[in-house]
Amino acid sequence: MEQIPLPSPIHYELILQLLERQTMSAVSQNPELRHQVNQLIITLRKAAAQQKHLEEICQFSSKEVDHRWSINHQNSQKVVVPD
């Protein structure tokens, strides 16, 4: 069965935690930067929710999701290269 490669959900969580805990503190005195960081947080939350929705659609369609940790993911199937 073909797997659908998607980022591991932890990637969203790590970025959100960094933005909420560290970046937001660093820009707390600048309203414009604080607004931009807040917009970025909102966008990432929407992306995470949209991915979750996509995963539900895949599950309903009997497609398996492959959560990946990097773009350098090695396929478990062996590739045969002709001589």
N, CA, C and O atoms as CSV, one atom per row, in Angstrom:
chain,resi,resn,atom,element,x,y,z
A,1,MET,N,N,0.840,-1.182,0.000
A,1,MET,CA,C,0.000,0.000,0.000
A,1,MET,C,C,0.886,1.247,0.000
A,1,MET,O,O,1.866,1.332,0.739
A,2,GLU,N,N,0.527,2.188,-0.825
A,2,GLU,CA,C,1.292,3.429,-0.917
A,2,GLU,C,C,1.096,4.270,0.344
A,2,GLU,O,O,-0.021,4.459,0.824
A,3,GLN,N,N,2.207,4.763,0.859
A,3,GLN,CA,C,2.154,5.617,2.041
A,3,GLN,C,C,2.244,7.079,1.622
A,3,GLN,O,O,2.929,7.423,0.659
A,4,ILE,N,N,1.550,7.921,2.350
A,4,ILE,CA,C,1.566,9.353,2.092
A,4,ILE,C,C,2.561,9.992,3.060
A,4,ILE,O,O,2.322,9.986,4.268
A,5,PRO,N,N,3.677,10.547,2.559
A,5,PRO,CA,C,4.665,11.159,3.455
A,5,PRO,C,C,4.190,12.525,3.959
A,5,PRO,O,O,3.825,13.402,3.176
A,6,LEU,N,N,4.204,12.681,5.277
A,6,LEU,CA,C,3.843,13.950,5.918
A,6,LEU,C,C,4.825,14.229,7.051
A,6,LEU,O,O,5.409,13.300,7.607
A,7,PRO,N,N,5.010,15.504,7.395
A,7,PRO,CA,C,5.902,15.809,8.518
A,7,PRO,C,C,5.350,15.228,9.818
A,7,PRO,O,O,4.137,15.173,10.020
A,8,SER,N,N,6.236,14.806,10.674
A,8,SER,CA,C,5.818,14.351,11.992
A,8,SER,C,C,5.187,15.526,12.734
A,8,SER,O,O,5.728,16.630,12.692
A,9,PRO,N,N,4.058,15.319,13.411
A,9,PRO,CA,C,3.398,16.420,14.125
A,9,PRO,C,C,4.293,17.116,15.153
A,9,PRO,O,O,4.058,18.277,15.490
A,10,ILE,N,N,5.297,16.430,15.645
A,10,ILE,CA,C,6.179,17.038,16.639
A,10,ILE,C,C,6.898,18.251,16.063
A,10,ILE,O,O,7.274,19.154,16.810
A,11,HIS,N,N,7.097,18.287,14.743
A,11,HIS,CA,C,7.762,19.441,14.131
A,11,HIS,C,C,6.961,20.720,14.382
A,11,HIS,O,O,7.535,21.760,14.705
A,12,TYR,N,N,5.648,20.643,14.235
A,12,TYR,CA,C,4.804,21.808,14.506
A,12,TYR,C,C,4.916,22.210,15.973
A,12,TYR,O,O,5.058,23.390,16.294
A,13,GLU,N,N,4.852,21.224,16.856
A,13,GLU,CA,C,4.890,21.515,18.289
A,13,GLU,C,C,6.193,22.180,18.703
A,13,GLU,O,O,6.184,23.132,19.484
A,14,LEU,N,N,7.303,21.691,18.191
A,14,LEU,CA,C,8.596,22.280,18.550
A,14,LEU,C,C,8.698,23.733,18.091
A,14,LEU,O,O,9.154,24.592,18.845
A,15,ILE,N,N,8.279,24.005,16.870
A,15,ILE,CA,C,8.334,25.370,16.351
A,15,ILE,C,C,7.391,26.274,17.137
A,15,ILE,O,O,7.751,27.400,17.480
A,16,LEU,N,N,6.191,25.787,17.422
A,16,LEU,CA,C,5.240,26.588,18.191
A,16,LEU,C,C,5.768,26.903,19.586
A,16,LEU,O,O,5.629,28.029,20.063
A,17,GLN,N,N,6.370,25.917,20.241
A,17,GLN,CA,C,6.925,26.161,21.574
A,17,GLN,C,C,8.040,27.198,21.526
A,17,GLN,O,O,8.111,28.070,22.392
A,18,LEU,N,N,8.901,27.113,20.535
A,18,LEU,CA,C,9.974,28.100,20.390
A,18,LEU,C,C,9.395,29.501,20.203
A,18,LEU,O,O,9.825,30.450,20.859
A,19,LEU,N,N,8.424,29.623,19.309
A,19,LEU,CA,C,7.823,30.931,19.050
A,19,LEU,C,C,7.100,31.483,20.276
A,19,LEU,O,O,7.229,32.665,20.595
A,20,GLU,N,N,6.345,30.636,20.957
A,20,GLU,CA,C,5.559,31.088,22.107
A,20,GLU,C,C,6.418,31.388,23.331
A,20,GLU,O,O,6.148,32.349,24.052
A,21,ARG,N,N,7.422,30.599,23.569
A,21,ARG,CA,C,8.222,30.753,24.790
A,21,ARG,C,C,9.407,31.696,24.637
A,21,ARG,O,O,9.706,32.468,25.548
A,22,GLN,N,N,10.075,31.643,23.507
A,22,GLN,CA,C,11.310,32.404,23.366
A,22,GLN,C,C,11.152,33.616,22.450
A,22,GLN,O,O,11.507,34.735,22.820
A,23,THR,N,N,10.620,33.386,21.260
A,23,THR,CA,C,10.505,34.498,20.316
A,23,THR,C,C,9.552,35.569,20.845
A,23,THR,O,O,9.863,36.758,20.787
A,24,MET,N,N,8.403,35.155,21.355
A,24,MET,CA,C,7.425,36.121,21.858
A,24,MET,C,C,8.009,36.945,23.009
A,24,MET,O,O,7.746,38.143,23.108
A,25,SER,N,N,8.787,36.316,23.868
A,25,SER,CA,C,9.440,37.047,24.963
A,25,SER,C,C,10.444,38.054,24.417
A,25,SER,O,O,10.556,39.168,24.928
A,26,ALA,N,N,11.166,37.661,23.384
A,26,ALA,CA,C,12.199,38.530,22.820
A,26,ALA,C,C,11.612,39.759,22.127
A,26,ALA,O,O,12.277,40.790,22.040
A,27,VAL,N,N,10.382,39.665,21.634
A,27,VAL,CA,C,9.771,40.791,20.919
A,27,VAL,C,C,8.662,41.467,21.724
A,27,VAL,O,O,7.887,42.252,21.178
A,28,SER,N,N,8.588,41.170,22.996
A,28,SER,CA,C,7.476,41.665,23.820
A,28,SER,C,C,7.376,43.190,23.870
A,28,SER,O,O,6.289,43.724,24.087
A,29,GLN,N,N,8.468,43.885,23.675
A,29,GLN,CA,C,8.461,45.350,23.744
A,29,GLN,C,C,8.159,46.016,22.400
A,29,GLN,O,O,8.030,47.238,22.327
A,30,ASN,N,N,8.048,45.219,21.343
A,30,ASN,CA,C,7.812,45.775,20.009
A,30,ASN,C,C,6.463,45.271,19.486
A,30,ASN,O,O,6.361,44.120,19.059
A,31,PRO,N,N,5.428,46.116,19.514
A,31,PRO,CA,C,4.083,45.674,19.111
A,31,PRO,C,C,4.008,45.117,17.682
A,31,PRO,O,O,3.289,44.148,17.438
A,32,GLU,N,N,4.735,45.712,16.746
A,32,GLU,CA,C,4.685,45.232,15.359
A,32,GLU,C,C,5.296,43.836,15.237
A,32,GLU,O,O,4.727,42.958,14.589
A,33,LEU,N,N,6.455,43.638,15.861
A,33,LEU,CA,C,7.076,42.307,15.827
A,33,LEU,C,C,6.223,41.286,16.574
A,33,LEU,O,O,6.085,40.145,16.133
A,34,ARG,N,N,5.656,41.696,17.697
A,34,ARG,CA,C,4.790,40.797,18.470
A,34,ARG,C,C,3.596,40.362,17.615
A,34,ARG,O,O,3.196,39.198,17.639
A,35,HIS,N,N,3.035,41.306,16.865
A,35,HIS,CA,C,1.914,40.993,15.975
A,35,HIS,C,C,2.344,39.992,14.893
A,35,HIS,O,O,1.619,39.041,14.604
A,36,GLN,N,N,3.511,40.207,14.304
A,36,GLN,CA,C,4.002,39.310,13.253
A,36,GLN,C,C,4.243,37.902,13.792
A,36,GLN,O,O,3.904,36.916,13.137
A,37,VAL,N,N,4.826,37.808,14.980
A,37,VAL,CA,C,5.061,36.494,15.591
A,37,VAL,C,C,3.724,35.828,15.897
A,37,VAL,O,O,3.565,34.626,15.689
A,38,ASN,N,N,2.771,36.600,16.388
A,38,ASN,CA,C,1.450,36.052,16.679
A,38,ASN,C,C,0.786,35.526,15.407
A,38,ASN,O,O,0.153,34.471,15.432
A,39,GLN,N,N,0.924,36.248,14.302
A,39,GLN,CA,C,0.371,35.786,13.029
A,39,GLN,C,C,1.037,34.489,12.571
A,39,GLN,O,O,0.379,33.597,12.034
A,40,LEU,N,N,2.334,34.398,12.787
A,40,LEU,CA,C,3.063,33.180,12.439
A,40,LEU,C,C,2.571,31.999,13.274
A,40,LEU,O,O,2.399,30.897,12.752
A,41,ILE,N,N,2.346,32.224,14.557
A,41,ILE,CA,C,1.822,31.176,15.441
A,41,ILE,C,C,0.449,30.718,14.955
A,41,ILE,O,O,0.173,29.520,14.898
A,42,ILE,N,N,-0.402,31.667,14.610
A,42,ILE,CA,C,-1.739,31.332,14.105
A,42,ILE,C,C,-1.635,30.502,12.825
A,42,ILE,O,O,-2.345,29.508,12.667
A,43,THR,N,N,-0.762,30.905,11.926
A,43,THR,CA,C,-0.578,30.184,10.662
A,43,THR,C,C,-0.100,28.757,10.900
A,43,THR,O,O,-0.584,27.823,10.261
A,44,LEU,N,N,0.846,28.586,11.814
A,44,LEU,CA,C,1.350,27.239,12.108
A,44,LEU,C,C,0.275,26.367,12.749
A,44,LEU,O,O,0.186,25.175,12.453
A,45,ARG,N,N,-0.532,26.944,13.613
A,45,ARG,CA,C,-1.638,26.182,14.217
A,45,ARG,C,C,-2.635,25.740,13.140
A,45,ARG,O,O,-3.142,24.619,13.178
A,46,LYS,N,N,-2.907,26.624,12.189
A,46,LYS,CA,C,-3.803,26.269,11.082
A,46,LYS,C,C,-3.194,25.155,10.234
A,46,LYS,O,O,-3.894,24.231,9.821
A,47,ALA,N,N,-1.895,25.244,9.976
A,47,ALA,CA,C,-1.219,24.211,9.181
A,47,ALA,C,C,-1.279,22.862,9.890
A,47,ALA,O,O,-1.527,21.836,9.257
A,48,ALA,N,N,-1.055,22.863,11.200
A,48,ALA,CA,C,-1.113,21.611,11.968
A,48,ALA,C,C,-2.525,21.031,11.927
A,48,ALA,O,O,-2.695,19.821,11.774
A,49,ALA,N,N,-3.534,21.886,12.064
A,49,ALA,CA,C,-4.924,21.426,12.013
A,49,ALA,C,C,-5.276,20.904,10.620
A,49,ALA,O,O,-5.988,19.909,10.485
A,50,GLN,N,N,-4.779,21.573,9.601
A,50,GLN,CA,C,-5.050,21.131,8.228
A,50,GLN,C,C,-4.383,19.786,7.952
A,50,GLN,O,O,-4.962,18.933,7.279
A,51,GLN,N,N,-3.164,19.591,8.472
A,51,GLN,CA,C,-2.504,18.299,8.288
A,51,GLN,C,C,-3.287,17.202,9.000
A,51,GLN,O,O,-3.451,16.109,8.458
A,52,LYS,N,N,-3.770,17.483,10.206
A,52,LYS,CA,C,-4.564,16.494,10.945
A,52,LYS,C,C,-5.812,16.119,10.144
A,52,LYS,O,O,-6.184,14.947,10.080
A,53,HIS,N,N,-6.449,17.107,9.539
A,53,HIS,CA,C,-7.623,16.853,8.705
A,53,HIS,C,C,-7.247,15.980,7.500
A,53,HIS,O,O,-7.979,15.054,7.149
A,54,LEU,N,N,-6.119,16.276,6.878
A,54,LEU,CA,C,-5.630,15.475,5.755
A,54,LEU,C,C,-5.380,14.032,6.185
A,54,LEU,O,O,-5.703,13.097,5.452
A,55,GLU,N,N,-4.806,13.853,7.373
A,55,GLU,CA,C,-4.557,12.503,7.882
A,55,GLU,C,C,-5.864,11.746,8.084
A,55,GLU,O,O,-5.935,10.546,7.818
A,56,GLU,N,N,-6.901,12.442,8.556
A,56,GLU,CA,C,-8.210,11.812,8.735
A,56,GLU,C,C,-8.798,11.392,7.390
A,56,GLU,O,O,-9.398,10.323,7.278
A,57,ILE,N,N,-8.628,12.229,6.377
A,57,ILE,CA,C,-9.104,11.890,5.031
A,57,ILE,C,C,-8.349,10.672,4.502
A,57,ILE,O,O,-8.947,9.774,3.910
A,58,CYS,N,N,-7.037,10.644,4.718
A,58,CYS,CA,C,-6.233,9.494,4.284
A,58,CYS,C,C,-6.711,8.220,4.967
A,58,CYS,O,O,-6.855,7.178,4.327
A,59,GLN,N,N,-6.954,8.312,6.263
A,59,GLN,CA,C,-7.412,7.141,7.009
A,59,GLN,C,C,-8.762,6.663,6.464
A,59,GLN,O,O,-8.967,5.462,6.289
A,60,PHE,N,N,-9.669,7.583,6.198
A,60,PHE,CA,C,-10.978,7.250,5.645
A,60,PHE,C,C,-10.844,6.615,4.265
A,60,PHE,O,O,-11.645,5.758,3.891
A,61,SER,N,N,-9.827,7.037,3.507
A,61,SER,CA,C,-9.593,6.527,2.152
A,61,SER,C,C,-8.675,5.311,2.129
A,61,SER,O,O,-8.253,4.868,1.061
A,62,SER,N,N,-8.369,4.775,3.299
A,62,SER,CA,C,-7.484,3.610,3.440
A,62,SER,C,C,-6.081,3.874,2.912
A,62,SER,O,O,-5.428,2.967,2.395
A,63,LYS,N,N,-5.624,5.095,3.038
A,63,LYS,CA,C,-4.241,5.451,2.699
A,63,LYS,C,C,-3.467,5.547,4.005
A,63,LYS,O,O,-3.937,6.126,4.985
A,64,GLU,N,N,-2.284,4.976,4.000
A,64,GLU,CA,C,-1.456,5.006,5.197
A,64,GLU,C,C,-0.576,6.254,5.192
A,64,GLU,O,O,0.002,6.614,4.166
A,65,VAL,N,N,-0.483,6.907,6.345
A,65,VAL,CA,C,0.350,8.102,6.490
A,65,VAL,C,C,1.706,7.687,7.043
A,65,VAL,O,O,1.796,6.906,7.991
A,66,ASP,N,N,2.751,8.222,6.437
A,66,ASP,CA,C,4.122,7.970,6.889
A,66,ASP,C,C,4.666,9.273,7.468
A,66,ASP,O,O,5.088,10.159,6.725
A,67,HIS,N,N,4.652,9.386,8.812
A,67,HIS,CA,C,5.183,10.592,9.455
A,67,HIS,C,C,6.698,10.573,9.350
A,67,HIS,O,O,7.355,9.637,9.805
A,68,ARG,N,N,7.238,11.612,8.750
A,68,ARG,CA,C,8.683,11.674,8.508
A,68,ARG,C,C,9.330,12.718,9.398
A,68,ARG,O,O,8.734,13.735,9.750
A,69,TRP,N,N,10.573,12.426,9.745
A,69,TRP,CA,C,11.352,13.310,10.607
A,69,TRP,C,C,12.292,14.193,9.813
A,69,TRP,O,O,12.780,15.196,10.334
A,70,SER,N,N,12.556,13.843,8.564
A,70,SER,CA,C,13.444,14.658,7.736
A,70,SER,C,C,13.127,14.400,6.269
A,70,SER,O,O,12.385,13.479,5.930
A,71,ILE,N,N,13.703,15.233,5.409
A,71,ILE,CA,C,13.508,15.020,3.974
A,71,ILE,C,C,14.467,13.965,3.446
A,71,ILE,O,O,14.358,13.548,2.293
A,72,ASN,N,N,15.394,13.534,4.269
A,72,ASN,CA,C,16.372,12.517,3.883
A,72,ASN,C,C,15.896,11.121,4.244
A,72,ASN,O,O,16.707,10.224,4.474
A,73,HIS,N,N,14.591,10.936,4.296
A,73,HIS,CA,C,13.995,9.654,4.667
A,73,HIS,C,C,14.422,8.567,3.684
A,73,HIS,O,O,14.343,8.750,2.469
A,74,GLN,N,N,14.864,7.458,4.211
A,74,GLN,CA,C,15.252,6.321,3.375
A,74,GLN,C,C,14.055,5.396,3.219
A,74,GLN,O,O,13.464,4.960,4.207
A,75,ASN,N,N,13.707,5.105,1.992
A,75,ASN,CA,C,12.624,4.171,1.723
A,75,ASN,C,C,13.078,2.777,2.133
A,75,ASN,O,O,14.206,2.373,1.850
A,76,SER,N,N,12.196,2.051,2.796
A,76,SER,CA,C,12.568,0.718,3.275
A,76,SER,C,C,12.674,-0.304,2.147
A,76,SER,O,O,13.252,-1.374,2.336
A,77,GLN,N,N,12.121,0.015,0.975
A,77,GLN,CA,C,12.232,-0.901,-0.151
A,77,GLN,C,C,13.595,-0.728,-0.801
A,77,GLN,O,O,14.078,0.391,-0.978
A,78,LYS,N,N,14.200,-1.843,-1.150
A,78,LYS,CA,C,15.523,-1.805,-1.767
A,78,LYS,C,C,15.394,-1.389,-3.229
A,78,LYS,O,O,14.545,-1.902,-3.958
A,79,VAL,N,N,16.224,-0.477,-3.638
A,79,VAL,CA,C,16.236,-0.015,-5.023
A,79,VAL,C,C,17.285,-0.817,-5.777
A,79,VAL,O,O,18.438,-0.900,-5.353
A,80,VAL,N,N,16.881,-1.405,-6.893
A,80,VAL,CA,C,17.800,-2.188,-7.705
A,80,VAL,C,C,18.326,-1.290,-8.815
A,80,VAL,O,O,17.557,-0.712,-9.583
A,81,VAL,N,N,19.642,-1.185,-8.886
A,81,VAL,CA,C,20.285,-0.356,-9.907
A,81,VAL,C,C,20.924,-1.277,-10.928
A,81,VAL,O,O,21.724,-2.139,-10.563
A,82,PRO,N,N,20.583,-1.112,-12.221
A,82,PRO,CA,C,21.180,-1.983,-13.237
A,82,PRO,C,C,22.675,-1.714,-13.376
A,82,PRO,O,O,23.144,-0.596,-13.164
A,83,ASP,N,N,23.408,-2.758,-13.736
A,83,ASP,CA,C,24.869,-2.636,-13.911
A,83,ASP,C,C,25.229,-1.889,-15.162
A,83,ASP,O,O,26.411,-1.702,-15.452
